[in-house]
Structure formats: C-alpha cells, structure tokens
Amino acid sequence: MASSTAPVDFPAAIRAAKTELRTRIGDVRGAFAQVEARMREEVAAVVAQRERGEQVWPVLEFAELDRVTEAQRAAIRRRGCAVIRGTFPRERAEAWDAELVDYLARNDFEGSYRYLDDGVFGGLAAGKPSIFPIYWSGPQLAARSDPNMAAVRTFLNGFWRHESEGRVWFDPARDTAYPDRVRRRAPGASSAGLSPHTDSGSVERWLLPAYQQVFRHVFSADPLRYDPWDGAYRTEVHEYPSTVMCSAFRTFQGWTALSDMAPTEGVLHVVPIPSAMAYLLLRALQDDVPEDDLCGAANGQALPISERWHSLLLPALTPIPAVEPGDTVWWHGDLIHSVGPVTGQRGWANVMYIPAGPHCPKNAEYAARCGQAFLTGASPADFAAEDYETTWTGRPGLAELNPLGRKQLGLGQGVSAGSRPREPRRFGR
C-alpha cells in the first residue's frame, strides 16, 4: 500500500479512526483492562529483577551464538532486547573510532556542521544533539557489511515469525542495508538525554489499514493474542510522508559501541516489554483521552511515552549494562526507549547506528535508493538532505565496498574469482 501525498486532516482522521476501532473492539474498557493487568505483572517483574541485582538485558557472547540456550532465547523474546559482546574485536572498534575522528577532522566537519532540527523528537525532552549526519565513512561501511554483523542480524531476525497468515513476509537470512548516523559525545559533556518514545510510526499505528492489520488482535477485542514477534503485514506498512518517516522494516534497532560506556553515562534505556505496544494502542482509545488526541501522537514525530498517559510502564525503564568497544546493542523495533541524562560525562560515548533490516520488497527498494545515494555521498532518503559527504575527501567509493556491502545496497556483486569474503555464520532459530 503506497502512502498518499494528499493532505490529511489529522484531528478528523483520529476522531474517525477512534469511532471505527471502538466499534470493532466493542468492550474497549474490558480489552484495556486485560492488557493493563498483564502490563502490571510485566513491569513488576522487571522492577523486581532489577532490585535483586540481576541483569535485565540479556547478554550473549558473539563467539557463542551457535550455542545459545533455550533459556537465553526465551529471555530475548520476553525482553525484546540484547547486548551481544565481542561482535567485533575491541581493537578493531577502537581503530574505527580513530578513523572516524580523522574523517571528520580532515573535512572540517566541526567548522561546517549546522545542526538541523528535523522535528522527529518534537515534544520530547532532549539535550544538545550529539548525533552527526554522517553515513558513508569507511568504518560505517565496514561494520555494516562485515560477516559478523550479518551473522548477528540473521540470528536476531530469527526471533521473528517470517511466515504467517499463509504468506512469507521477509527472508530472515538475507541482509539489506539501512544506513544511519553516528553519535559522538565528548568527555565532560552534559546532556538532558531524550525522553521515552517509540519509532517507526506514530499516528499511523491507529490510522493506516496495514498497521491495523499488524495489530489486528489488539483491535478485535482479543489483545492478549497479540504477538510482537509476528512479522505479518509489517513489510506492507508505509508512514505518512514527512521529513522523519522510516522507509524500512527494522526487526531490531541497534548500535555498535566504539567506546566504553557505563549504565550511568547517558546511555540507552528501554521498557523491556515488547507487548507494551498493545497497552499504548488501547490506552489512546479510553474515555479520558480527548477525541482528536492519541496520547500526544503527532505525524512526523516519534511517538511520546509520557507520565500523563503511560505512567504504569515507566518504572520498567532500564539502562543497558556496561559495554565495551565492539559490543552491539539491540532492541525490538517497537520497544519504548529513551536516553538517560548525564552531567560531566567520563570518557567518550561513541556509537554507530546499525539496525537489522531483513530482505523484503519494501526494504530492498529503499536499500537500492540508498545505494544510489552512496555513489554520490548524499544523505539517504529517510534523512534530511544535508549531503555533507558529497565533496569530502577520504569517502570510500564503490571499489572499497565488499561484495556483501554491494548486495546490501542493491549494487550487485561485482566479484572476481577468488575475491569473495567468507560467508556469514548461520545460526539456528
């Protein structure tokens, strides 16, 4: 389903959607009460686990992914997040960090950078931006197309049901690229962080038919049947046109650590409950929410999670454990997340944002557009057209992109005999 370019009267559309969804559900209060009770149990379990000093985030070793236990798999399914230690050797990640510094310095990024507020975090508490619109550096290209990264993403895609409703929705073993940015927060920096939110759709989750299919159980008075790991219809979702829309289906959002980071140093927090989306959807249909409001959701912005509407969930916000360069951090694409505040940060807090995007027509089409942007150094289509790298020296070209990287961007293999890299390791479900 292609998204319409016609102007949308969102207050009217929200009122109409609420009427239709309430009719479809019937007993809206009863459905919400079921989900609310489940969320109380889940939040209490997270808080109790944290208070016992236990690790809420599942932590795995890359070298042991082919020996992951059923208990570890169950923990990832329940929590919707994971840290995978040693995805890359520490020395390689630190070298990437140094190479990024050189790339930025030689092209005077500090002197030319003009912060552009793209509006995605409108309405959220946010500190001074430390996310730089750089997409095509050597380290980013190397990490995205590394066999270790491909293996991790295949492993994570395997937590999703890619076949359901009589259809195959995506290929979990085939990688596509979703080029994203880098974060560099300097020692001594202070930041207000970023308040809780979810990405990849705000008002769309209630208004668009494809999203209504994704959440068909929530919107048919059977909300406890909702499976956040079911890929059905996810690859058919399109957001309303805006400067901050996401054109890909991401099974997991993720980043690769380039420096040591402690849980108190302004890091990622999540509400580790993937099924909390059912609560968010039904909360907006309750009688205390204005008829033209969806608990603060607005087109072109991240979906805010607030004390006013969602206080039940917020005690579960839990930071990542300490991470080292080369570790990768992952969270389900619907998971509520935030960035903690920090004052006088100790050491750097540097990451490369690299999510998991399995192959499907939706992702392949966007990746091919990104491939064309790569050839010129332009910003990818989902991001503001700042295009810093079009004239930069040291930007890798097609010759520096390995066969997997070319395939991820829809640029073909171009492999000569004997030049293929080792194949990604494949791990079972």
N, C-alpha and C positions, 0 to 999 in steps of 0.2 A: 504494500500500500504506500504510494508516494504521498508525501506531506503536501498539503495545499499551500499556495502562496497568497491566497485571498486573505484579507484582514479578518481577524477573529474578534468578536465582541466577547471577551473572556468572562466578564460578570454574567452575561446572559447565558453563555455556554455552560458555566459552572452551575447556575441555577437549573438549567435543563438537565444536565447530567445527574445532579443530585436527585431530582424527581424521578428520572428513569431508573437509577440504581436502587433507590429506596423501594420502588415498585417491584423491581426484580428480586430484591432480597426479602422483602416482606417484613419480618421481625428484625429490624435493624438493631434495636437495643439488645435483643436476645443474642444475635450474632456477635455483636461487640462484646457482650458480657462473657461469651465463651473465650474469645481471644484475650480479653483483659485478664481473665483468670489464668490463662496459660502464660501470659507475659509476667504476671506477678511471680509465678513459680520460677520462670527462667531468670528473671532479674535477681530474685533471692538466691538462686543457685550460684550465679556469677559473684555476687557480693560475698556469699559465704566462702566460696573457693578462694577469693582474694584475701579475705580476713584470716583464713587458715595459712596464708603464706604460700599457697600453691600457684603454679603458673597457669593463668587463664588462657593465654595464647598457646596453641600447640606449637611445639618447636621440633623440627626434624633436621637431620643432617643430610646434606646432598648426597654424600657417599653411601648413605644407607636407604635411599629412596626405593631401591629394589627389595628392601626387607622391611617395609613399613607394616606394622601390625594392624589388626582389625581395630584394636582399641585406639590407635593413633588416627586411623581413618574416621572412626566414629567421632573423635574429638574435633576433627576439622569440619565434618558435616554439621556438628552441633554448634560450633563456634563461628564457622564461616570465615576463618582467618588462619594464618600460619606464618611462621618465620622458618625459612629454610637456610640453615647455616652452611657457609662454605660453598655456596653456589659457584663462586669464583674464589681463587686464592687471594688472600689478603694483599699480597704484594702486587697482584695484577690490578686490583681495585684501587690501591693507593697510587699506582702508576697512572691509571685512568684519571684520577683526581688531579694529579700534577699536569697531565696533558690538557685537561680542560682549562686549568689556570693559564697555561701557555696560549691556548687557542683564544681565550677571551682577551688576554693581555696584548697579544700581537695585533689584534684587530680593534683595540681600544674600545672594548665593549663598555667599560665604565664611563668613558667620555661621551659615547654616542647613545647610551641607553636612555630611553624616555618611557617611564612607566605608563602603561595604558590600562586603565580600569575597564575590563571587558564586561563588568556587570554581573558575572556569574555568582559572586558572593554578596550581591546586594542584599541588605537586610541582615547579614551575618556580622558578628564581631570579628574583626580581622586586624592583624598587625601590619607593619611595614612589609611590603612584598619582598620575598627573597627567591621567588620562582622566576627564572630567566627564560625568555622565549628563544631558546637555542635548541635545535632539533637534529643537526646533521654533523656533529663533531665525530671525530674518529672513535672516541670511547663509547658514545651512544650507539653508533652503527655496529661496533664490535660486540657490545653486550647484547644487543637485540638479536644478532644473527649467530651468536655463539651456540654450539651444540648443547652446552649445559643449560642455557636459558631455554632452548627449545624443549629439552627434556623435562624441565620443571613445569613449563606451561602445559605440555601434554599430560603430565601427571595431574596437574590441577584441573584441567578440562575434564578429566575422567571422573571427577566428583559429580558432574552434571549428567542428567539423562539427555542424551542427544537424539534418542529415538523415543517418540511418544505420540499419542493421538494418531497413530498409523502413519507417521511421517518421520523422515530423518531431517533434523534441523541444522546440524552442523557436523563437521568432521573434527573430532577432538584431537586427532593425531597430526593435523596439518596446521601449520602456523601462518598467520598473517600479521603484518606489522600495523601497529598504531603508534606512530612517532609522537612522543610527548617531550616535555621540557626537563630542565634540571633545577634543583634547588641548591643554593649556596648561602648558608647563614654563617656569618663570621663570628669568631670568638669575641666575647664581650657584648654581643648583640642582645637586645631585649625585644620581645615581641608579645603582642596580645594573643597570638595564636589565631585560631579560626574556630568559630562555634559549631556545634553539631549540625550535620546536614547529610543528605544523600545526593548522589549524582545520577546522571543518565535519565533525566525526566523529572518534571515537577507536576504541573497541571496535566500533562499528558497521561499520567497514570490513571486518572479518573475519566478523561475526556475522549481519548482515542480508542477506536474499536480494537486495534491489535493489542494494546495494553489491557483492555478489558478482557480479552481472551487469555492473556498471560495470568490475570488474576481472576479467572472465571469461577473458581471455587469460593473465593472471598466474596464475590458479587452474586453468588447464588445461594446464600444462606447456609453454606457448608464450609465455613472458613478454616476449620481445623484440618481439612483435606488439602489445603494449600501447601505445595511443595516448592520451596525456594530454589531447589536444585533441578527442577523440570525446565528444560530449555524450550518447551512448546511455545511457539509464536514470538519468542524473544527476538528471533532474527528477522521478524517482519515489522518490528516497531520502528517508527520514524518520529522524531520530535518535531515540534513546531519550529519553523525557521527562526533562527536568532543568531547572534554572534557567539553563542556559547553552547550550541547543540552538539551532541555526540553522534557521529555517523556510524558507529560500530557497536557490535555486541561484545562486551567485555565480560568474560566469565569471572575474572578476578581483576581488580585494580592492584597495582603493585609498584614497588620501587626497589632499587638496588642501592645498598649503602656504600658510600665512598669514604666514610669516616666513622669513628667510634661515636656512639650515641647512647646516653643513659635515659632511663624512663622519665627522669625529671627535667630533661633538657629540651622542652618544647617539641615533643615527638607526637606521632600519630596515636590517637585513642580511637577505640571502636566500642560500640554496643554489640557484643559478640553473640547476636541472636538473629540469624538470617530471616526467620519467620516474622520478625517485628514489622515487616512491611504490611502484613495483614492488619496489624493494630493501627498503623498510620492511615491506611486507606479507610477503615471503618470509623476511626476517630473523627475524620472530617465530615462524616455523614450524621453525626449526633446533633441533637436539637440545640445545644448551646453554642454551636458554631454558626455565624451568620450565613444566610442562604447563598451569598455570592462569594463566599470565602472557603478555602480548603486548608485551613490552619496555617495561613500565611504563604501558601504556594503561589508562585508568580511565574509567568512564562519568561524564559530566558535567564532564570536564576536557579541556583541549587535549591533543593527542597529543604527548608529550615526545620529543624527539630528543636522545639522550644519548651521552656519551663511552663509556659502558659497552657500548652495543649498536650505535651507529651512527658510530663514530669515523672510518670511511672517508670519510664525507660532510662532516664538519665543516670540513676545510681549505678547502672551497669557499665558506664564508660570506663574503659580500661586501657592503659597505655601498653605499647609494645614492650617486651623485655629489652635489656641492653643488647645492642647489635654492634657488629664489627664490620669493617670494610669487606665487601664480598658477600655478605649475607643479603638475602632478598626477603621482602616483606609483602604479604598478600592478603587481600580482603575481598570477600564476595561483592559483586558489583552493586548490590542493593544495600550493603551494610551501612548503618549510621556510623559516621566517623567525624572526628574533629582533630585539631592540632592544639596541643597544650601550650599555655603561655610560658615564657621563660624570661628571666632577668639576669643579665650578666652571664651569658652562656659561656661555658667552659669548652674550648675547642670548637672546631668546625662542625657543622651539621649539614652534610652534603649528600645528595641522592640524585639518581637518575630515575625518572618515572618511566616504567616499562610495564604495561599491563599484559594480560593474557587475552588474545583475540583469536578464537579458532576459525577455521575456514568455513565460510558460507557465502552465498552471493552478496549479501549486504556488506560483509567485511572485505571481500575480495574487491568489490567495486571501489570502496573507499581507499583500500591499500594501493590500488592502481593509481588513483588520483594523487596519493602521497608519493608514489614513485615518480610521477612527473614533477612534483614539487622538489623532490630530492635532486633531480637533474639540474635544476636552476638554483637551488639553495633557498627557495621560497618557503614561507611558513606553510604547514599543512592546512587544508581547507577548514578544519574544525576550529582553528585558532585565528586570532586577529592577524591580518596581513601586514605584519611588521617587517618581515623579509630582511632581517639584519644580515643574514649569511650569504645573500646573493653576490656580494662583492668581496667576501672575506678570503684572505689567504689561508692556506692550510686546510681548507674544506675538502674532505675526500670526494673523489669522483667515482664514476661507475667502475673504473678499473680497480679501485680499492675495495669494492663491495664483493664479499664472497658469494658463492652460488646460492646458499640459503638466504642471505640477505636480499639478493636479487629476486628470488622466488617470493619472499615475503612481501615485496613491493610490486609484484606483478611485472617485473622487468625481464623475466626469462632467465634461463640457467647460464648460457654462455660459457659452458665448462669445456675446457680442453682435456684431452686424455691425461690421466694421472694427476689432475689438479683438484679432484673432489675432496672436500674435508670429510672427516669421519662422520658417520651418521649419528644423529641424536640417539641417546639411550632411550629405550622404550620401557616403561614400567607398567605393571598390571593395574587394574582398577582398584 
